């Protein structure tokens, strides 16, 4: 085995980024940073709109030319238009531009041109299991169906790296769960490295082994991200009847915080909704029982435990509202 061949084999499934940067005019879309991803596992990329997620993913594939820096994917350096990398990596774009007059089956064939017959068969199987009508023309597909078609194509070939831009955007909860289960199965059985961007914090937290956060093109340190995730797992969101007074919620949760059952809370202005951050170390069930036992706290109509919303996450990470 020659030295270059040994080098590629050692880097199988690894994404290495060293100072990739991109500006559009005077706007710095992606700042220089270093990161190594893989081999194996699912890495989630989070950040508000305009944080540089899609630009970063496209640079890795040569679809957007970087102004500086280097990258290697699966042992192949990013040079020129990135063709060598795209031969070895599957990519699902965030912005879909399907050919509406093609049938779903023909579109899969077009998306997988140059790949082997087995890749098409696997993609077709995934598409059918997702309930896609492959005999129909794509112009009759909903947005979610189009996204599932591109997802099926991205999952067809056996590759070491998959880069997916918002693979679950626009899907209902059932389909999102099915997509994530397929990704996790791909990692378990084929030891694939998956890098995906998402706007769903909960699914990223459940499916990803690692999470990267971008802020105005800058990669936040992972210690900060871990701190936010620990807070996210202590968050309890409650929705109350619409006639509930926000002032009433504020008084109730102020007393709850004083009793050290919670360390922070937020009552949404003009909405009968509140987010409570349970005290660290407090069992969630015990905290919930204590909360519901209080006569000064209205009975909620729904609750979600263990997730911060992106709205809250961005405020925590960026000191500003996410957009």
N, C-alpha and C positions, 0 to 999 in steps of 0.2 A: 504494500500500500504506500503510495507516494505521500510526501509531506502535506501537500494541499488537500488530498483526499482524507487523510487522518484528521486535518484541521476541521473540515466540513463535518465529518462524522462526530467529532467531539462537541460541535455546536448544534447538533440536531435539536430542533425545537426551541432554540434560544433566540430571543430578540435582544440585541444590544444597541443601545442608543448613546451616542457621545456628542452632545452639543448641537443636535439638529435644531435649526432655527429658521423662522420664516417671517418676513414682513410683507405687508401689502401697503405700498406707499410709505407713509410715516407711521403706520400702525404695526406694532410688533405683535403678531398673532401667536407665535410660539417662541418662548424664550429658550436659550440654550440650557439643557440639563442632561444629566446622565442617569440611565436606568437600565437594568438588566431584568428581563422577564423570561420565566421558564428555566429549564425545560419542564413541560407539563403544567397542568393546573389551569384555572380560569382567573384571569386578572381583569378587574372591572375598572373602567375609566369614567370618572364622574366630574361634573362641573356644569355651571349654568351655560345657557346659550351665549356664544361669543367667547367662551373660555379657551377655544383652540382645539377641542377634542377631534373634530372631523379633519381639520387641517393636519393635525399630528398623524392621524391614521393614514391619511392620503399620502403624506410625505414618506411614510415607511414603505409604501408600495411604488413610489416614483410617480404617482399621479399628480402630485404637487411638488415642484422642484424646490428643495431647501436652499436657503441662501448660504448656509454653512453647516458644518458638522458632518458626522458620519453615522451610518447604521449598518448592522449586519442582521440578517434574518435567516435562520436555518443554515448558517455557515456561508451565506452568500452576501457580498458587500452591495450596498445600495450605490449603483453607478448609473449614469445616463438616465434613461426613462424607466428604469426599474423592471425591465422585461424579465431578466433572469430571476428576480425574486418572485414576480407574479406567476412564473411557471411552477414554483414550488409552494406557493401559499394560496389559500382561498380567501377571497374578500367579499363581504356583503356591504354594499354602499348604504349610506343613510338616506340619500335622495334617490328615489327610484324613477327610472325613465324607461318603462317597458314598451315594447312594440305591441300596441293594442290589437292589431289585426292578426297576430300570431295566436295559435291555440296555446294553452298552458304547456302541453307536451312539446310543441315545436319551440317554445321559448326556452324550456329547460335544455333542449338539444342545442339551441343557439348559445345559451349561457355557458354550456359545458363543451363548446367546440374545442377540439384539440385534446380533450381528456378521453380516457378509455371508456369502453362500453360499460364496464362495471360501475364507473362513476355515475353514468346516466341512470342505470338500473337502481342504484341506491337512492339517488335523488328522486326518481319517480316513486319509489316505495315510500319515502318520507312524505312526499307531496300528497300521495293518496291517503296515507294514514292521518294526515292533517285535514283531510276532507276536501282537498282541492279538486274541482271538476276540470281535469286536464284536457278534455275534449272541447271545452268552451274557449272562445276567444278571450284574451286577457282584458280587452276593453270592457268586458262585462264583470270583471273582478272588482271587489271592494278593495279599499286601501290595505286592509289587513290581509286579504287573500294574496295581493301582489307581494306584500312583504314576506308571507310564508313561502311563496314560490321562489323568491330570491334566496330565502333561508335554505330551502331544500337543495337548491343548486350549490350553495356554499358548503353544505354538509356532504355532498355526493363523493367527491374525490377523497382518497386516502392521502392526507398530507400531514406534515408535522406541526403546521401552524395555521390557524384560522384567525382572521381579523374581521370583526363584525361590528358595524356601526349601527347602533340602535336596533338590534334584531327583534325586539319585542314591542317596539313603538306601534301604537294603534291596535294592538291585539287585546282581546278580552282576557280576563284572568285565567280561564281554562287553557286557552291557547298559549298564553305566556308561560304557564306552568309546564306545558308539554314541550315547548321550545327549550326551556331551562333543563328539563330532565334529559333531553337529547344531548345537550351540551355536556352535562355532567357524565352521561354514559360514554360519550366520545372520549372524555378525559380518562375515565376509568379503564376502558377497553383498549383504546389505541394510544394512550398516553400523549394525547395531543395538547399543544399549547394554544390556549384561546385567549385573545385580547378583545374585549368588547366594551363599547360605550353604552350607557344606559341613563335614563331619567328616572328609573324606579329604584330607589334606595333599598327597599325591602328585598327585591329579587337579587340585587347585587350582593347584599349582605348574606342571603341564603346560599347563593350559588358560587360566589367567588372566594377563592383562597386568599386573594390579595386585592386591595383597592387603592387606586391612584387618584388623586384629586388635582385638577387643573384650575388655576385662578388667573385669569387674564393671561393665559399662555404660560404661566409659571407652575412648575410642579411643586406642590406642598410636600413637606417632609412627612414621612409615614407615621412618625410619633404623634403628630397633630391629628392625622386621620384616625389613628387607633383611639385616641382620647375621645373623639367625636363618636366613634362607634360604641364605645363603652357608655357614653351618655345616651346614645340612641336606644340601647337595650334596656335602659331604665325609664324610658319615656312611656307615659300612659296618656292616650288621647281619648277624651270623652266628648260626646255630643249630647246635648240636652234638648228638651222640648223647646220649640221656637219662641214660646212666651217667656222663657227663663231670662231673668235680668242679668246683664253682664256685671253690674255692680254687686248683685247677690253672689255671683260666682267669685268675684274678687274677694269679698269678705270671707266666704267659706274657705277658699284656698289659702288665704292669708293665715287663718287660724290653723289650717292643716299644716302649713309650713312651720308655724311656731311650735307645733307639737312634735316636730322633727320626723314626721312621717313622709314628708317631701321636702326637698331642698329648693325647689323652684317651681314656678307655674306661670302659664301665660293664658289669659282669657282673651279670645279673639274679639276685637272690637266689632260691634254690630252683628255678632254671631253668637249663638248659644253653643259655644265650643270652647274647650280648655285643654291645655296640655300640661300634665303634671310630671315632674321629674322625681321619681321615687328616691328616697335616701339610699345612698350606696350601702350595700350589704343587707338591705331590707328585702325579704322575700316578696316577690311580686304578688302572690296570692294573699299574703298577710297584709300587704299595703292596700290591696284592693278591698279586702274585708273591712279594714279600718276606715277606708274612705266611705264605703257604702253604709257603714253603721252610723255615720254622723248624721244627725238630724238637720244640721244646717247646710248640708250639701244635697242639692236636688238629685233625684234618681236619673241617671243617664239613660238615653235610649240606645246608645251604642258605645263601644269602646274598642280601642286597638292598643295592644301592648307591644313594646319592643321595636318600634320604628319611629325615627324622626322623619317628618316630611321633608322634601327637598327645600321647601320654603324655610323651614327651621334649620336644616343643615347648612344652607348657604349663609344664613345669618350668623351661624356659629363659625363657619370657616372663613367667610369673606367680610364679615362686619357690615354686610349690606344685603338687600333683598335679592334673591335669585330671579332671573328673568327667563 
